[in-house]
Amino acid sequence: MVTCHHCQGIERQFDRKTAERDLRRFRRRGALRTTRLLIDMLRAPGVEGATLLDVGGGIGAIHHLLLDAGAREVVHVDVSPAYLEAARSEAARRGHIERARFIHADFVAAADELSGADIVTLDRVICCYPDMEPLVGLAADKACRVIGAVYPRETWWMRVGLGLANLMMRLQRSPFRVYLHSPTAIDAVLRQRGFEPRSVRRTIGWHVEVYARRGGSGADRSAQGRVR
Protein backbone atom coordinates (compact mmCIF):
# COMPACT_ATOMS: atom_id res chain seq x y z
CA MET A 1 0.00 0.00 0.00
CA VAL A 2 1.22 3.51 -0.76
CA THR A 3 2.28 5.28 2.42
CA CYS A 4 1.00 8.71 3.38
CA HIS A 5 4.57 9.94 2.86
CA HIS A 6 4.51 8.70 -0.73
CA CYS A 7 1.03 10.16 -1.32
CA GLN A 8 2.34 13.52 -0.19
CA GLY A 9 5.14 13.11 -2.70
CA ILE A 10 2.61 12.47 -5.50
CA GLU A 11 0.58 15.52 -4.51
CA ARG A 12 3.73 17.63 -4.51
CA GLN A 13 5.00 16.24 -7.82
CA PHE A 14 1.64 16.55 -9.59
CA ASP A 15 0.59 19.94 -8.26
CA ARG A 16 -1.71 22.63 -9.61
CA LYS A 17 0.96 24.19 -11.82
CA THR A 18 1.76 20.84 -13.44
CA ALA A 19 -1.91 19.94 -13.83
CA GLU A 20 -2.74 23.26 -15.49
CA ARG A 21 0.25 22.89 -17.85
CA ASP A 22 -0.78 19.36 -18.83
CA LEU A 23 -4.39 20.41 -19.37
CA ARG A 24 -3.31 23.27 -21.65
CA ARG A 25 -1.16 20.87 -23.63
CA PHE A 26 -4.00 18.37 -23.94
CA ARG A 27 -6.37 21.06 -25.21
CA ARG A 28 -3.82 22.23 -27.79
CA ARG A 29 -2.28 18.96 -28.94
CA GLY A 30 -4.38 16.09 -27.61
CA ALA A 31 -3.20 13.14 -25.54
CA LEU A 32 0.38 11.93 -25.30
CA ARG A 33 1.40 9.42 -27.96
CA THR A 34 1.36 6.40 -25.63
CA THR A 35 -2.02 7.46 -24.26
CA ARG A 36 -3.36 7.77 -27.81
CA LEU A 37 -2.08 4.28 -28.58
CA LEU A 38 -3.85 2.90 -25.51
CA ILE A 39 -7.09 4.70 -26.38
CA ASP A 40 -7.00 3.37 -29.95
CA MET A 41 -6.44 -0.18 -28.67
CA LEU A 42 -9.36 0.15 -26.25
CA ARG A 43 -11.64 1.64 -28.91
CA ALA A 44 -10.87 -1.00 -31.55
CA PRO A 45 -13.56 -3.49 -30.42
CA GLY A 46 -15.94 -0.67 -29.49
CA VAL A 47 -16.66 1.14 -26.22
CA GLU A 48 -20.31 2.07 -26.76
CA GLY A 49 -22.13 1.90 -23.41
CA ALA A 50 -19.05 0.73 -21.52
CA THR A 51 -18.18 1.76 -17.97
CA LEU A 52 -14.66 2.90 -17.15
CA LEU A 53 -12.49 3.00 -14.03
CA ASP A 54 -9.53 5.30 -14.67
CA VAL A 55 -6.89 4.73 -11.97
CA GLY A 56 -4.50 7.64 -11.57
CA GLY A 57 -6.06 9.23 -14.62
CA GLY A 58 -4.30 12.59 -14.38
CA ILE A 59 -6.12 15.24 -16.38
CA GLY A 60 -8.49 12.53 -17.63
CA ALA A 61 -7.33 12.24 -21.23
CA ILE A 62 -8.44 8.61 -21.51
CA HIS A 63 -11.91 9.04 -20.13
CA HIS A 64 -12.55 12.33 -21.96
CA LEU A 65 -11.88 10.62 -25.29
CA LEU A 66 -13.65 7.36 -24.44
CA LEU A 67 -16.73 9.26 -23.28
CA ASP A 68 -16.58 11.16 -26.58
CA ALA A 69 -16.49 7.75 -28.30
CA GLY A 70 -19.64 6.49 -26.56
CA ALA A 71 -18.56 5.09 -23.20
CA ARG A 72 -21.37 5.45 -20.65
CA GLU A 73 -19.70 6.63 -17.44
CA VAL A 74 -16.40 6.85 -15.59
CA VAL A 75 -14.95 6.83 -12.11
CA HIS A 76 -11.59 8.62 -11.92
CA VAL A 77 -9.50 7.82 -8.82
CA ASP A 78 -6.37 9.89 -8.19
CA VAL A 79 -4.08 10.87 -5.33
CA SER A 80 -3.52 14.34 -6.81
CA PRO A 81 -6.35 16.80 -6.06
CA ALA A 82 -4.91 19.21 -8.64
CA TYR A 83 -5.24 16.64 -11.41
CA LEU A 84 -8.75 15.74 -10.32
CA GLU A 85 -9.74 19.39 -10.50
CA ALA A 86 -8.23 19.73 -13.98
CA ALA A 87 -10.05 16.59 -15.14
CA ARG A 88 -13.32 17.84 -13.65
CA SER A 89 -12.90 21.16 -15.45
CA GLU A 90 -12.36 19.43 -18.79
CA ALA A 91 -15.29 17.08 -18.20
CA ALA A 92 -17.55 20.09 -17.60
CA ARG A 93 -16.22 21.79 -20.75
CA ARG A 94 -16.94 18.66 -22.83
CA GLY A 95 -20.40 18.13 -21.34
CA HIS A 96 -19.41 14.90 -19.54
CA ILE A 97 -19.69 16.06 -15.95
CA GLU A 98 -22.92 14.15 -15.28
CA ARG A 99 -21.27 10.92 -16.42
CA ALA A 100 -18.09 11.27 -14.37
CA ARG A 101 -17.28 10.75 -10.71
CA PHE A 102 -14.00 11.95 -9.21
CA ILE A 103 -12.49 10.34 -6.11
CA HIS A 104 -9.47 11.70 -4.24
CA ALA A 105 -7.85 8.54 -2.86
CA ASP A 106 -5.11 5.96 -3.07
CA PHE A 107 -6.76 3.36 -5.31
CA VAL A 108 -5.39 0.39 -3.35
CA ALA A 109 -6.80 1.80 -0.10
CA ALA A 110 -10.15 2.64 -1.73
CA ALA A 111 -10.58 -0.46 -3.90
CA ASP A 112 -12.99 -2.23 -1.55
CA GLU A 113 -15.40 0.70 -1.89
CA LEU A 114 -15.41 0.64 -5.69
CA SER A 115 -17.54 -1.47 -7.99
CA GLY A 116 -16.17 -3.09 -11.14
CA ALA A 117 -16.14 -1.54 -14.58
CA ASP A 118 -16.01 -2.89 -18.13
CA ILE A 119 -12.67 -1.15 -18.73
CA VAL A 120 -9.94 -0.35 -16.20
CA THR A 121 -6.94 1.79 -17.14
CA LEU A 122 -3.52 2.41 -15.56
CA ASP A 123 -1.79 4.97 -17.78
CA ARG A 124 1.75 5.62 -16.43
CA VAL A 125 0.53 4.73 -12.96
CA ILE A 126 2.33 1.45 -12.24
CA CYS A 127 5.68 3.29 -12.33
CA CYS A 128 4.48 5.72 -9.65
CA TYR A 129 3.66 2.95 -7.18
CA PRO A 130 6.25 1.16 -5.03
CA ASP A 131 4.29 -2.07 -4.61
CA MET A 132 3.13 -3.27 -8.02
CA GLU A 133 1.28 -6.47 -7.14
CA PRO A 134 -1.62 -5.06 -5.07
CA LEU A 135 -2.09 -2.18 -7.50
CA VAL A 136 -2.25 -4.33 -10.64
CA GLY A 137 -4.06 -7.18 -8.91
CA LEU A 138 -6.83 -5.02 -7.47
CA ALA A 139 -7.19 -3.13 -10.77
CA ALA A 140 -7.58 -6.45 -12.58
CA ASP A 141 -10.17 -7.60 -10.04
CA LYS A 142 -12.26 -4.53 -10.94
CA ALA A 143 -12.04 -5.13 -14.71
CA CYS A 144 -15.06 -6.97 -16.09
CA ARG A 145 -13.82 -7.02 -19.70
CA VAL A 146 -10.41 -5.44 -20.28
CA ILE A 147 -7.56 -3.73 -18.49
CA GLY A 148 -5.17 -1.37 -20.25
CA ALA A 149 -1.81 -0.12 -19.00
CA VAL A 150 1.15 2.02 -20.01
CA TYR A 151 4.37 1.43 -18.05
CA PRO A 152 8.15 1.70 -18.63
CA ARG A 153 10.09 -0.87 -20.59
CA GLU A 154 12.79 -2.73 -18.69
CA THR A 155 15.76 -1.40 -20.70
CA TRP A 156 19.10 0.04 -19.69
CA TRP A 157 18.17 3.50 -20.97
CA MET A 158 14.98 3.56 -18.94
CA ARG A 159 16.93 2.42 -15.87
CA VAL A 160 19.34 5.30 -16.39
CA GLY A 161 16.55 7.80 -17.08
CA LEU A 162 14.45 6.82 -14.08
CA GLY A 163 17.56 6.69 -11.89
CA LEU A 164 18.44 10.27 -12.87
CA ALA A 165 14.85 11.36 -12.24
CA ASN A 166 14.96 9.84 -8.76
CA LEU A 167 18.31 11.47 -8.06
CA MET A 168 16.87 14.85 -9.00
CA MET A 169 13.89 14.29 -6.70
CA ARG A 170 16.18 13.32 -3.82
CA LEU A 171 18.17 16.52 -4.34
CA GLN A 172 14.89 18.46 -4.29
CA ARG A 173 13.91 16.61 -1.07
CA SER A 174 10.80 15.24 -2.72
CA PRO A 175 9.51 11.92 -1.34
CA PHE A 176 8.15 10.99 -4.78
CA ARG A 177 9.94 8.23 -6.68
CA VAL A 178 9.45 6.36 -9.94
CA TYR A 179 9.77 2.58 -10.21
CA LEU A 180 10.77 0.15 -12.95
CA HIS A 181 8.66 -2.93 -12.30
CA SER A 182 9.27 -6.16 -14.19
CA PRO A 183 6.99 -6.60 -17.24
CA THR A 184 7.17 -10.35 -16.64
CA ALA A 185 5.88 -9.87 -13.09
CA ILE A 186 3.08 -7.56 -14.29
CA ASP A 187 2.06 -10.12 -16.91
CA ALA A 188 2.05 -12.86 -14.26
CA VAL A 189 -0.28 -10.89 -11.97
CA LEU A 190 -2.72 -10.26 -14.82
CA ARG A 191 -2.69 -13.88 -15.98
CA GLN A 192 -3.28 -15.05 -12.40
CA ARG A 193 -6.37 -12.83 -12.34
CA GLY A 194 -7.74 -14.46 -15.51
CA PHE A 195 -6.49 -12.12 -18.24
CA GLU A 196 -4.60 -12.69 -21.47
CA PRO A 197 -2.86 -10.15 -23.75
CA ARG A 198 -5.09 -8.78 -26.51
CA SER A 199 -3.04 -5.90 -27.93
CA VAL A 200 0.59 -4.95 -27.31
CA ARG A 201 2.57 -1.98 -28.60
CA ARG A 202 6.00 -0.72 -27.62
CA THR A 203 7.70 2.63 -28.01
CA ILE A 204 11.33 3.39 -27.18
CA GLY A 205 10.46 3.81 -23.52
CA TRP A 206 7.04 2.32 -22.87
CA HIS A 207 4.89 -0.79 -22.98
CA VAL A 208 1.30 -0.11 -24.09
CA GLU A 209 -0.86 -3.17 -23.42
CA VAL A 210 -4.49 -4.24 -23.27
CA TYR A 211 -5.43 -7.53 -21.60
CA ALA A 212 -8.85 -9.16 -22.02
CA ARG A 213 -10.57 -11.32 -19.46
CA ARG A 214 -10.21 -14.97 -20.39
CA GLY A 215 -13.40 -16.59 -21.70
CA GLY A 216 -15.10 -13.71 -23.48
CA SER A 217 -16.41 -10.22 -22.97
CA GLY A 218 -17.13 -10.51 -19.29
CA ALA A 219 -20.88 -10.89 -19.66
CA ASP A 220 -20.85 -13.26 -16.69
CA ARG A 221 -19.63 -10.36 -14.56
CA SER A 222 -22.07 -7.78 -15.90
CA ALA A 223 -23.61 -7.22 -12.50
CA GLN A 224 -20.32 -5.61 -11.47
CA GLY A 225 -20.13 -3.48 -14.58
CA ARG A 226 -21.68 -0.38 -13.08
CA VAL A 227 -19.27 2.05 -11.52
CA ARG A 228 -20.36 3.88 -8.39
C-alpha positions as CSV (number, residue, x, y, z in Angstrom):
1,M,0.0,0.0,0.0
2,V,1.2,3.5,-0.8
3,T,2.3,5.3,2.4
4,C,1.0,8.7,3.4
5,H,4.6,9.9,2.9
6,H,4.5,8.7,-0.7
7,C,1.0,10.2,-1.3
8,Q,2.3,13.5,-0.2
9,G,5.1,13.1,-2.7
10,I,2.6,12.5,-5.5
11,E,0.6,15.5,-4.5
12,R,3.7,17.6,-4.5
13,Q,5.0,16.2,-7.8
14,F,1.6,16.5,-9.6
15,D,0.6,19.9,-8.3
16,R,-1.7,22.6,-9.6
17,K,1.0,24.2,-11.8
18,T,1.8,20.8,-13.4
19,A,-1.9,19.9,-13.8
20,E,-2.7,23.3,-15.5
21,R,0.2,22.9,-17.8
22,D,-0.8,19.4,-18.8
23,L,-4.4,20.4,-19.4
24,R,-3.3,23.3,-21.6
25,R,-1.2,20.9,-23.6
26,F,-4.0,18.4,-23.9
27,R,-6.4,21.1,-25.2
28,R,-3.8,22.2,-27.8
29,R,-2.3,19.0,-28.9
30,G,-4.4,16.1,-27.6
31,A,-3.2,13.1,-25.5
32,L,0.4,11.9,-25.3
33,R,1.4,9.4,-28.0
34,T,1.4,6.4,-25.6
35,T,-2.0,7.5,-24.3
36,R,-3.4,7.8,-27.8
37,L,-2.1,4.3,-28.6
38,L,-3.8,2.9,-25.5
39,I,-7.1,4.7,-26.4
40,D,-7.0,3.4,-29.9
41,M,-6.4,-0.2,-28.7
42,L,-9.4,0.1,-26.3
43,R,-11.6,1.6,-28.9
44,A,-10.9,-1.0,-31.5
45,P,-13.6,-3.5,-30.4
46,G,-15.9,-0.7,-29.5
47,V,-16.7,1.1,-26.2
48,E,-20.3,2.1,-26.8
49,G,-22.1,1.9,-23.4
50,A,-19.1,0.7,-21.5
51,T,-18.2,1.8,-18.0
52,L,-14.7,2.9,-17.2
53,L,-12.5,3.0,-14.0
54,D,-9.5,5.3,-14.7
55,V,-6.9,4.7,-12.0
56,G,-4.5,7.6,-11.6
57,G,-6.1,9.2,-14.6
58,G,-4.3,12.6,-14.4
59,I,-6.1,15.2,-16.4
60,G,-8.5,12.5,-17.6
61,A,-7.3,12.2,-21.2
62,I,-8.4,8.6,-21.5
63,H,-11.9,9.0,-20.1
64,H,-12.5,12.3,-22.0
65,L,-11.9,10.6,-25.3
66,L,-13.7,7.4,-24.4
67,L,-16.7,9.3,-23.3
68,D,-16.6,11.2,-26.6
69,A,-16.5,7.8,-28.3
70,G,-19.6,6.5,-26.6
71,A,-18.6,5.1,-23.2
72,R,-21.4,5.5,-20.7
73,E,-19.7,6.6,-17.4
74,V,-16.4,6.9,-15.6
75,V,-14.9,6.8,-12.1
76,H,-11.6,8.6,-11.9
77,V,-9.5,7.8,-8.8
78,D,-6.4,9.9,-8.2
79,V,-4.1,10.9,-5.3
80,S,-3.5,14.3,-6.8
81,P,-6.4,16.8,-6.1
82,A,-4.9,19.2,-8.6
83,Y,-5.2,16.6,-11.4
84,L,-8.8,15.7,-10.3
85,E,-9.7,19.4,-10.5
86,A,-8.2,19.7,-14.0
87,A,-10.1,16.6,-15.1
88,R,-13.3,17.8,-13.6
89,S,-12.9,21.2,-15.4
90,E,-12.4,19.4,-18.8
91,A,-15.3,17.1,-18.2
92,A,-17.6,20.1,-17.6
93,R,-16.2,21.8,-20.8
94,R,-16.9,18.7,-22.8
95,G,-20.4,18.1,-21.3
96,H,-19.4,14.9,-19.5
97,I,-19.7,16.1,-15.9
98,E,-22.9,14.2,-15.3
99,R,-21.3,10.9,-16.4
100,A,-18.1,11.3,-14.4
101,R,-17.3,10.7,-10.7
102,F,-14.0,11.9,-9.2
103,I,-12.5,10.3,-6.1
104,H,-9.5,11.7,-4.2
105,A,-7.8,8.5,-2.9
106,D,-5.1,6.0,-3.1
107,F,-6.8,3.4,-5.3
108,V,-5.4,0.4,-3.3
109,A,-6.8,1.8,-0.1
110,A,-10.1,2.6,-1.7
111,A,-10.6,-0.5,-3.9
112,D,-13.0,-2.2,-1.6
113,E,-15.4,0.7,-1.9
114,L,-15.4,0.6,-5.7
115,S,-17.5,-1.5,-8.0
116,G,-16.2,-3.1,-11.1
117,A,-16.1,-1.5,-14.6
118,D,-16.0,-2.9,-18.1
119,I,-12.7,-1.2,-18.7
120,V,-9.9,-0.4,-16.2
121,T,-6.9,1.8,-17.1
122,L,-3.5,2.4,-15.6
123,D,-1.8,5.0,-17.8
124,R,1.7,5.6,-16.4
125,V,0.5,4.7,-13.0
126,I,2.3,1.5,-12.2
127,C,5.7,3.3,-12.3
128,C,4.5,5.7,-9.6
129,Y,3.7,2.9,-7.2
130,P,6.3,1.2,-5.0
131,D,4.3,-2.1,-4.6
132,M,3.1,-3.3,-8.0
133,E,1.3,-6.5,-7.1
134,P,-1.6,-5.1,-5.1
135,L,-2.1,-2.2,-7.5
136,V,-2.3,-4.3,-10.6
137,G,-4.1,-7.2,-8.9
138,L,-6.8,-5.0,-7.5
139,A,-7.2,-3.1,-10.8
140,A,-7.6,-6.5,-12.6
141,D,-10.2,-7.6,-10.0
142,K,-12.3,-4.5,-10.9
143,A,-12.0,-5.1,-14.7
144,C,-15.1,-7.0,-16.1
145,R,-13.8,-7.0,-19.7
146,V,-10.4,-5.4,-20.3
147,I,-7.6,-3.7,-18.5
148,G,-5.2,-1.4,-20.2
149,A,-1.8,-0.1,-19.0
150,V,1.2,2.0,-20.0
151,Y,4.4,1.4,-18.1
152,P,8.1,1.7,-18.6
153,R,10.1,-0.9,-20.6
154,E,12.8,-2.7,-18.7
155,T,15.8,-1.4,-20.7
156,W,19.1,0.0,-19.7
157,W,18.2,3.5,-21.0
158,M,15.0,3.6,-18.9
159,R,16.9,2.4,-15.9
160,V,19.3,5.3,-16.4
161,G,16.5,7.8,-17.1
162,L,14.5,6.8,-14.1
163,G,17.6,6.7,-11.9
164,L,18.4,10.3,-12.9
165,A,14.8,11.4,-12.2
166,N,15.0,9.8,-8.8
167,L,18.3,11.5,-8.1
168,M,16.9,14.8,-9.0
169,M,13.9,14.3,-6.7
170,R,16.2,13.3,-3.8
171,L,18.2,16.5,-4.3
172,Q,14.9,18.5,-4.3
173,R,13.9,16.6,-1.1
174,S,10.8,15.2,-2.7
175,P,9.5,11.9,-1.3
176,F,8.1,11.0,-4.8
177,R,9.9,8.2,-6.7
178,V,9.4,6.4,-9.9
179,Y,9.8,2.6,-10.2
180,L,10.8,0.2,-12.9
181,H,8.7,-2.9,-12.3
182,S,9.3,-6.2,-14.2
183,P,7.0,-6.6,-17.2
184,T,7.2,-10.4,-16.6
185,A,5.9,-9.9,-13.1
186,I,3.1,-7.6,-14.3
187,D,2.1,-10.1,-16.9
188,A,2.1,-12.9,-14.3
189,V,-0.3,-10.9,-12.0
190,L,-2.7,-10.3,-14.8
191,R,-2.7,-13.9,-16.0
192,Q,-3.3,-15.1,-12.4
193,R,-6.4,-12.8,-12.3
194,G,-7.7,-14.5,-15.5
195,F,-6.5,-12.1,-18.2
196,E,-4.6,-12.7,-21.5
197,P,-2.9,-10.1,-23.7
198,R,-5.1,-8.8,-26.5
199,S,-3.0,-5.9,-27.9
200,V,0.6,-4.9,-27.3
201,R,2.6,-2.0,-28.6
202,R,6.0,-0.7,-27.6
203,T,7.7,2.6,-28.0
204,I,11.3,3.4,-27.2
205,G,10.5,3.8,-23.5
206,W,7.0,2.3,-22.9
207,H,4.9,-0.8,-23.0
208,V,1.3,-0.1,-24.1
209,E,-0.9,-3.2,-23.4
210,V,-4.5,-4.2,-23.3
211,Y,-5.4,-7.5,-21.6
212,A,-8.9,-9.2,-22.0
213,R,-10.6,-11.3,-19.5
214,R,-10.2,-15.0,-20.4
215,G,-13.4,-16.6,-21.7
216,G,-15.1,-13.7,-23.5
217,S,-16.4,-10.2,-23.0
218,G,-17.1,-10.5,-19.3
219,A,-20.9,-10.9,-19.7
220,D,-20.9,-13.3,-16.7
221,R,-19.6,-10.4,-14.6
222,S,-22.1,-7.8,-15.9
223,A,-23.6,-7.2,-12.5
224,Q,-20.3,-5.6,-11.5
225,G,-20.1,-3.5,-14.6
226,R,-21.7,-0.4,-13.1
227,V,-19.3,2.0,-11.5
228,R,-20.4,3.9,-8.4
